[in-house]
Amino acid sequence: MTGNDRDMINNPSEEKPNASYRLLDNITEASKNARQIYFLYMGFLAYCTLTVFGTFDRQIVLNKTTSLPIIGMDVSLNAFYIASPIIIILVFVYFQLYLLKLRSLIEKCNDEEKNISIHG
């Protein structure tokens, strides 16, 4: 017999946390993670915008390098203009998949609440 079981026997009025509380904790955690992914996405978009605005036409035509803001690293413009949209799309797709997961958790919680209100 574990300590948790003994507590339940000693205090029968206390119930074990039901599944909806765990589900709410999962929703809370998924929301925090989705928020972080969103800020990562928006931050990367802003960083790419800074880089694009810092690029001159002459650099594009002559395929020169550009200096990334904040980091100060020189990169090829072709590499930047190819890699950054791919990264943006991947982060966006990941964010959308995370939102689908969050939506399914919320729907589960709503279904549980309906079942509790019907049966209890």
N, C-alpha and C positions, 0 to 999 in steps of 0.2 A: 504494500500500500504506500503510495507516494504521499508527500506532504500536502499536496493539493487535495487528494481524496480525503485525508483526515480532516482538513479544514471544512470540506463540504459536509462531512458527517457531523462535526461539531457545530456548524452553523448552517442548518438545512435551509434557512430563509434566504441565504445568499445563493444566487444562481451563477452558473458558469457563464462567462461572456458568450453570448450567442454569436452565430455566424455573421449577423449583420454588423456587429461592432468590428469584427475582423475585416469585413468587406469595406466598411467606412475607412478603416486604417489603410487598406490597400488603395482606395480612391484618393485619399489624402497624399499618400506617397507618390502615386502615379501623377497627380496634379503637380506636385513639386518638381518631379522629373520633367514633365511636359513644359513647365515654365522655364526650366533651365535650357531645354532644347530650343525653345522659342527665342530666348535671349541670345543663345549661341547663333542661331540662324540670323536674327536681326543684326547682331554685332558683326557677323561676317559680311552681310550685305552692306553695312555702313563702311566697313574696312575696304571692300571692293570699290565702293563709290568714291572713297577718298583716293584710292589708287588711280581710278579712271580719271578723276578730275585733275590729278597731278601729272597726267600724261599729256605731252604736247603732240600735235599732228606730225611734226618732223620725226619724233621717236617712232610713231606708228609706221610711217612711210618707209623709213630706213631700217626698220626692225631692230631698233636699238634696245638696250635694257632700260628698265625703270627701277627706281628705288622704292621699295615698299615703305609706306608710312610706319612710324613707330619703331619697326624692326631695323630699317635702314639697309636692308639687304637688296642687292641688285639682282633682278630676275629678267629673263627674256620676256618680252611682251607677248610673243606667240604662246609661250608656255602659260603665262598668266591668263590670257584671254581664252585659252582652251581649258585649263584646269579649274579656274574659278567657277564657271557656270556648271561644270560637272559636280563640283563639291556642293554648290548651292542646291542643285536639284537633289542630290543624295540626302543632304540634311533635311530638305523640305519633305521628301518622301518618308524619311525616318520619323519626322515630326507628325506627319499625317497618320502613319501606322500607330504611333503612340497615342494619338487622339482617338483612333478607333478602339484601341485597348481600353482607354479611359471611358469611352462611351459604353462599351460592353459591360464594364464594371458598374457604371451608374445604372444601366438597365437591369442588371442582376439585383442591385440594391432595391430598385423600384419594384421588381417582381417579388422579392422577399417581403417588402413592406406590404404589398397587396395581399400576399398569402397570410401574413400575420393578422392583418385587419379582417380578412375573411374568416379565418379560423379562430381568432382569439378575441 
